[in-house]
Amino acid sequence: MSAQEILIAEIKRQPEPVVREVLNYLKFLERRREEEAWTDLLPSREVEQEKLDILDGR
């Protein structure tokens, strides 16, 4: 049995509130994975702060 099949079988046995929590957590993981994919392309917090400091004349 695959991990996906085991997970689906286990979810089917859970009450609705637990299923909703699992769904919310899966959505959270998806968003985090998407954000991490952009991490290499987006400037770091330090770079952003340096730009703000330059604009503020510090």
C-alpha positions as CSV (number, residue, x, y, z in Angstrom):
1,M,0.0,0.0,0.0
2,S,1.4,3.4,-0.9
3,A,1.7,6.3,1.5
4,Q,-1.1,8.1,-0.3
5,E,-3.5,5.1,0.0
6,I,-2.7,4.7,3.7
7,L,-3.3,8.4,4.3
8,I,-6.6,8.4,2.5
9,A,-7.8,5.3,4.4
10,E,-6.8,6.9,7.7
11,I,-8.5,10.2,6.8
12,K,-11.7,8.4,5.9
13,R,-11.9,7.1,9.5
14,Q,-11.6,10.5,11.1
15,P,-14.4,12.8,12.1
16,E,-15.1,15.9,10.0
17,P,-13.3,18.4,12.2
18,V,-10.1,16.4,12.0
19,V,-10.4,16.1,8.2
20,R,-10.8,19.9,8.0
21,E,-7.6,20.3,10.0
22,V,-5.7,18.0,7.8
23,L,-7.0,19.9,4.7
24,N,-6.0,23.2,6.2
25,Y,-2.5,21.8,7.0
26,L,-2.1,20.5,3.5
27,K,-3.0,23.9,2.1
28,F,-0.5,25.5,4.5
29,L,2.2,23.1,3.2
30,E,1.4,23.9,-0.4
31,R,1.7,27.7,0.2
32,R,5.0,27.3,2.1
33,R,6.4,25.2,-0.7
34,E,5.4,27.8,-3.3
35,E,7.0,30.6,-1.2
36,E,10.2,28.6,-0.8
37,A,10.4,28.2,-4.6
38,W,10.6,32.0,-4.8
39,T,13.1,32.3,-2.0
40,D,16.1,32.2,-4.4
41,L,14.6,34.9,-6.6
42,L,13.4,37.3,-3.9
43,P,15.8,39.6,-2.1
44,S,16.5,38.7,1.5
45,R,15.3,40.8,4.5
46,E,18.8,42.2,4.9
47,V,18.9,43.4,1.3
48,E,15.5,45.0,1.7
49,Q,16.6,46.8,4.9
50,E,19.8,48.0,3.1
51,K,17.6,49.5,0.4
52,L,15.4,51.2,2.9
53,D,18.4,52.6,4.8
54,I,19.8,54.0,1.5
55,L,16.4,55.6,0.7
56,D,16.2,57.1,4.2
57,G,19.7,58.5,3.9
58,R,21.3,56.4,6.6
